[in-house]
Amino acid sequence: MRNYVANEARSRSSSSSFANLQQLVRNWYGKRTFAKLHFLDDHQLKDIGLTREQLTYISSLSLSVDPTWEADRLRLIASHRVK
């Protein structure tokens, strides 16, 4: 069983570089999408639960961070502060 687990780990790590590249491309595309939100006015941003400061922060993140996940996290934190 130990050999099976070790073999699975080796095979997954060899294919993970392509998966990492895919994730970087998805994050890059997500950051481009969030950059377009800068054209919205403050009222529209408030409707989707984000501020300009949060958008600036999201656009400054590295490509290793999923911008959609980070935006959801920021919205969740803000919603807990309001209550």
Beta strands, then each sheet from edge to edge (+ up, - down):
end
